Amino acid sequence: MLELHAPNLDFDQGERLSREAYKRDFRQRDGAVRDRNSWKLERRQHFEEQGSPSRDALRRGEWELSLRLLDERRGALLASAEEDRRRRSFFHRVRVVEKPMTPYLQWELHSLRQRAEYGEKVRVVAAETLGAAERERPLPELVILGDTTLYEVLYTETGFSNGAVLYTNPRVINQWRRYIEALYLTAEDISTYFHREVEYLPPPHIRVD
């Protein structure tokens, strides 16, 4: 059991952004990051991602097609990896996993394993090991860009994107970056986790209405 206490995150210290405003703000700030790493903490076990043909195939219950469509984006992943190297800025992700896995999470772990092949730093932590961090509530969904920006990414109850809260207070950003870095150091690399826990799972059962 991990005894890493998560920092506080005060909604009143941030700026609420709509979904479109968050997308614009993220693109602008992410494009300006140089010589600094970025971090993501993913806690929810289900998202309704939009604009992904592979995710749409999963939603229809077409598992093999969803995996083939993931393979079709390898060129885009390679280009993104080359851009990261040019900027000397690399993305680190901590993915919390609950069991039994949701169909979405099983699919996402395939996606994250592929991202790791192109240089994204992805590690997995089991939800039951979080201990002190979740005594009051689940960890938030967070993205930290360099040293200057923290987003708490918001979702509806059904998992659709609902904008974000933007934080620029250096103390808040530093506290959460140190927490995610510490969590990352305790977590397992996606490649070993995937080969042990995901690779041989049967296709998930998708209820198609």
C-alpha positions, 0 to 999 in steps of 0.5 A: 500500500502506497502512503503518498498523500496527494496535495490539495486542489482548490477549485477556487484557485483555478479558472474554469474552461469550457471544452473548446476553450480548454482545447485551444488553451492546451494547444497554445501552451503545449506548443510553447513547452521546451526543455521541460517534461510534461505529466498526466495522471489518469484515474477514471476507468471509462471515457467516451473519447470523441474523434477516434475511429478506433474508439468508435469501433470499440463502442460498436463491439468491433474489437479486432477492427478497433485494434487494426485502426490503432495500428494505422496511426503509427505514422502520426505517433512517429511524427509526434515522437520526433517533435518531442525530441526536437523540443527536448520535452517528453510526456510521462503518464501514470495510468491507474488500473482497477480490476476487473478492467472495463472494456474501455480500459482494456482498449486504452492499455493497447493504445498506451502500449503502442504509444510507449513504443514511440517513446512516451513514458507510460507506467501503470499503478494498481488502484488498490495500492493508492492507500492514503491518496484516496481516503477521501475521494478518487484522484483527479484527472490531471495534465501538467505542461512543463513547469507552468500549467496544470489542468484538472480535466473534467468529465461528465458522469458518463465519461464525456469531456467537459472542459477543465480547470486551469491552474498557474500557481507555481506552488500548486503545480510543483506540489502535484508534479512532485506527487505524480513523479513519486507515483511514477517511480513506484509504478510498473512500466506499461510493457511488462504490465501489458504482457502479463495482464492484458495481452492474452485477455479475450475481447471485452464484452461490449453491450451494443444497444 
